[in-house]
Amino acid sequence: MDVAVGVHSEFSGVEGDFIELDGVEKVFDVRKKTGFLRSERRQVRAVDSLSFTVPRGEMVGYIGPNGAGKSTTIKMLTGILTPSGGRLRVAGIDPSRERTRLAQRIGVVFGQRTTLWWDLPLIDSYRLMHRMYRIPDGRYRENLDRCVELLQLADLLDVPVRQLSLGQRMRGDIAAALLHDPDVLYLDEPTIGLDVISKARVREFLRDLNAERGTTVLLTTHDLTDIEQLCRRVMVIDHGRLMYDGPLTGLHEVGESERTLVVDLERELPPIEVESARVVKVEGPRQWLAFPAASSAAPLVARIAAEYPLVDLSVREPDIETVIAKMYAQGGAEKAVS
Ligand SMILES: Nc1ncnc2c1ncn2[C@@H]1O[C@H](COP(=O)(O)OP(=O)(O)OP(=O)(O)O)[C@@H](O)[C@H]1O
């Protein structure tokens, strides 16, 4: 249960930290209407004594329920918002003081919004960014060619952004964030709303980018599969505070959460009987089995494949809200922040 505290020290204080937060706070002043012509001032502490470091080249998941403070953190890391307290540095730069200088070093992708010009063909947005970021011609060409090839954008360059599908637009946005070769990439829900194939393509691209270029990546997502496939380390934030920092498996252990194995059998059969999982739902030849999220699905799959007429299967991660709710229920959250 004390996994979180132990694991945290493994990652902190590493030399060459690229992102550094020390006791960072963000308090918003909000006015709430309490009656006709009357309002009350209230303070919302969106980020509360947040401290963590990310070494150069690490790909880290940054997750939490709605309203936890993730976007506020990312906005402070880009310099859009100024912290109310604490110390924050990205590549040695104080983001809110030197926002323009920092812009050359960072790339940002917001899954729910586009940075592309809606009415223009994709390539025109890239040409504008070329000028805006004053990217040397050779470097721009090289980065564009690479992104076009790896993100399969060749057929889309002349299409107005408004006509792109969500998955195509997302790939277009990721390329836009990388044209100036940033050292760090902030990704806010990069796979939201994408189909399975588009998700796989985006994840593969990010994995290669991180491996080949050593780009530091901070990834915010509600999809734990993104984290499982991309990040060795995950940070959980709730009510503006860091609740957990360590590997995803450790988070599952703290929360004692479960994954679901969905199996399609050749025909309708009685519930599957295996030691390490329990059937939670049966619908015709399809069965849902819950098993501990911290353990591997491989032995379970092998066992079922050997004993049952298996046609197809998939593994579903628990949702973040469930994992966090279980963490609280087990008392894991208190241990992680202590
Ligand atoms: N400009 C603002 N003014 C007042 N309150 C704000 C402002 N921005 C964010 N908040 C509040 O700060 C808290 C954290 O919000 P934030 O957007 O950072 O959460 P989040 O983790 O990104 O959530 P989501 O997953 O829904 O995007 C919330 O209570 C939110 O209402």
The ligand as a Tripos MOL2 file, in Angstrom:
@<TRIPOS>MOLECULE
LIG
   31    33     1     0     0
SMALL
NO_CHARGES

@<TRIPOS>ATOM
      1 N1         -9.9440   30.7340  -15.0120 N.pl3     1 LIG1
      2 C1        -10.4690   30.1330  -13.9630 C.ar      1 LIG1
      3 N2        -11.2000   30.8280  -13.0580 N.ar      1 LIG1
      4 C2        -11.7420   30.2530  -11.9760 C.ar      1 LIG1
      5 N3        -11.6070   28.9240  -11.6820 N.ar      1 LIG1
      6 C3        -10.8950   28.1700  -12.5560 C.ar      1 LIG1
      7 C4        -10.3020   28.7280  -13.7290 C.ar      1 LIG1
      8 N4         -9.6640   27.7250  -14.3940 N.ar      1 LIG1
      9 C5         -9.8600   26.6060  -13.6790 C.ar      1 LIG1
     10 N5        -10.5980   26.8670  -12.5690 N.ar      1 LIG1
     11 C6        -10.9810   25.8990  -11.5230 C.3       1 LIG1
     12 O1         -9.8070   25.2610  -11.0750 O.3       1 LIG1
     13 C7        -10.0280   23.8720  -10.8420 C.3       1 LIG1
     14 C8         -9.0740   23.0350  -11.7020 C.3       1 LIG1
     15 O2         -9.4370   23.1730  -13.0770 O.3       1 LIG1
     16 P1         -8.6130   22.5200  -14.2680 P.3       1 LIG1
     17 O3         -9.2290   22.9860  -15.5440 O.co2     1 LIG1
     18 O4         -7.1660   22.7840  -14.0750 O.co2     1 LIG1
     19 O5         -8.9110   20.9740  -14.0530 O.3       1 LIG1
     20 P2         -8.6050   19.7250  -15.0020 P.3       1 LIG1
     21 O6         -7.9390   18.7080  -14.1540 O.co2     1 LIG1
     22 O7         -7.8530   20.1860  -16.2070 O.co2     1 LIG1
     23 O8        -10.0580   19.2370  -15.4040 O.3       1 LIG1
     24 P3        -10.6200   18.5730  -16.7590 P.3       1 LIG1
     25 O9        -10.1700   17.1450  -16.7720 O.co2     1 LIG1
     26 O10       -12.1040   18.7110  -16.5710 O.co2     1 LIG1
     27 O11       -10.0880   19.3920  -17.9100 O.co2     1 LIG1
     28 C9        -11.4950   23.6380  -11.1260 C.3       1 LIG1
     29 O12       -12.1980   23.7420   -9.9180 O.3       1 LIG1
     30 C10       -11.8620   24.7820  -12.0500 C.3       1 LIG1
     31 O13       -13.2200   25.1120  -11.9370 O.3       1 LIG1
@<TRIPOS>BOND
     1     1     2 1
     2     2     3 ar
     3     2     7 ar
     4     3     4 ar
     5     4     5 ar
     6     5     6 ar
     7     6     7 ar
     8     6    10 ar
     9     7     8 ar
    10     8     9 ar
    11     9    10 ar
    12    10    11 1
    13    11    12 1
    14    11    30 1
    15    12    13 1
    16    13    14 1
    17    13    28 1
    18    14    15 1
    19    15    16 1
    20    16    17 2
    21    16    18 1
    22    16    19 1
    23    19    20 1
    24    20    21 2
    25    20    22 1
    26    20    23 1
    27    23    24 1
    28    24    25 2
    29    24    26 1
    30    24    27 1
    31    28    29 1
    32    28    30 1
    33    30    31 1
@<TRIPOS>SUBSTRUCTURE
     1 LIG1         1 GROUP 0 **** ****
